Amino acid sequence: MAQDFGDDMGNALLNFVTRQTENYLRFGRGRERAFDWWQRHYKKEGNTPEAAKAMAEKQSSREQVVVPFGTSEEAAYYAQVCRENGTYAAAYTDKQGNGFLAFAKEDAKTVAGYAPQFKDVMARLDEQRITDALNHAEPLNKKTMDSLTELTGYPDLPAEDVTVIPVTIRYKDAPEETYDVLFSEQDTENLNIDDSICFSGYSHKELTEMVGRETREDFDVIAVSAPYKVHATQVKTDAPEKAYDVPGKDAPARSDRVATLRAEDTAIHTQNIRNAAQKAREDCTDFSDFE
């Protein structure tokens, strides 16, 4: 799903760059610096000084554009991402600290394609900033505390659309019983719906083709219902990774059917967990069964 998000971000940036290049044409500054960068770049690739110079002249003479791009820091990081991938870009700023990104007009699609990598860079920077802030935080004095006002409105966390597929399965080692479970096309690790998903990775088409056929999994697919979309938010957890993908004889979920995950309700499934625990108590014969 991270890749899907990165692709969406890249498409959005490409559309933005395409629109802006129509408004910001013939940016003539910085050609000398562009020439120097291209020349060093081609020399590092093993070209002769003469060849590197010729290619640098060609690259730096192309029509340049400049587009508004966040803060000066964000523009600088994006320019560096472009450079490390072999495409020249330069960052500019104004007196207010706004960022601007300059590059060759014909490189617009290439530049936009670095959006997923830029997203990862900024995420790592934000994580580092938060860690540093927490590590160096000092207790507030009473005067400062008394001056604070608590916020009453809180933003929604970023949501992702996940395709959920209701599936009826039968385990090969227990063919007398069937289970209604939920599959998802995308990986749901670190999403708040992960506990409700039995297995990730199969598409609706693939699951439909598995109905009535022998599979390499430890279960057979009996029926597949229509898929639907749910909104899932990202959560970070340090809990140990699941040792199983689908309910099995050693898995707690084996004792109960997976509760329906509705598109309008993807919050915490405390009641589902309570119900599963209650059924486990009713079905177990000793403490090891309950565990």
Residue, then its C-alpha position, 0 to 999 in steps of 0.5 A: m500500500a505504501q507503493d500505491f500511496g507513493d504512486d498517487m503522490g507521484n501522479a499528483l505531483l506530475n499534474f501539479v508540475t504540468r500545470q505550473t510549467e505552463n505558467y513559469l516558462r523560460f527560467g534563465r538563472g542558474r544555467e552556469r551551475a547546471f552546467d557545472w553539475w552536469q559536467r561533474h556528473y558525466k565525468k563521474e560516469g567515466n566520460t572524457p572531459e571533452a565528452a562531459k563538457a559537450m553533454a553538459e552544455k547540451q543539458s544546461s541549454r535546455e529550457q528551464v522552468v521553476v515551480p513553487f514547492g513548499t518550504s525552502e527546506e522541502a525544495a532543497y531536499y527534493a532537489q537533492v533527491c533528483r540529483e542523487n537519481g541523476t537528474y539536475a534540479a535546483a532549489y530557490t527561496d524568497k524572503q518569506g522562506n517559500g520553496f521553488l524548484a527549478f529543472a529542465k521542462e522536458d524533465a518534468k515527468t522524471v522529476a515528478g517520478y521521484a515523489p515516493q522517494f521524497k516522501d520516504v525522506m521526509a518521513r524519516l526526517d519527521e521521525q528524527r525531529i520528533t525523536d530529538a524533540l522528545n529526547h531533549a524535552e524539558p519540564l514546563n514551569k507553572k507560568t507556562m503551563d497556566s498559559l496553555t489552552e487545550l485544543t478541542g478539535y483533533p484531525d482525522l488520521p490519514a486513511e487508506d482505502v483497502t479492498v476487503i473480500p468476504v470468503t468462506i473457507r474450510y481447513k484441510d485438517a478439519p473438513e467438517e467445518t467452514y469459516d467465514v473470514l475476511f481477506s484483503e488485496q493489500d497488506t494490512e500490516n500496521l493498519n487498524i483493521d489488521d486484526s480483522i483480516c484473515f489473509s492478505g495478498y489475494s485479489h477477488k479474481e484469484l480467490t474466485e478462481m480458487v473456489g472448489r480447487e486444490t490450493r497450496e494453502d492449508f485451507d480450501v476456498i468454498a465461496v467468495s462474496a463481492p469485495y468492498k472498500v473500507h477506510a483504514t488508518q495507520v497505526k504503529t505497534d511494537a507487538p510481535e508479528k503474527a505467526y499465522d496468516v489465517p486461523g488454524k488449529d493453533a490460532p485463537a481465531r480458529s475458535d470463532r468466525v471472523a466478525t464482519l468488517r463494515a465499510e462504515d465501521t473500522a474502529i477498534h473491534t473490542q467486542n469481537i475479541r471479547n466474543a471470541a474469548q467467550k466462545a473459547r471458554e465454552d469450547c475448551t476442555d482444559f487450560s491448554d485448549f483455552e491458551 
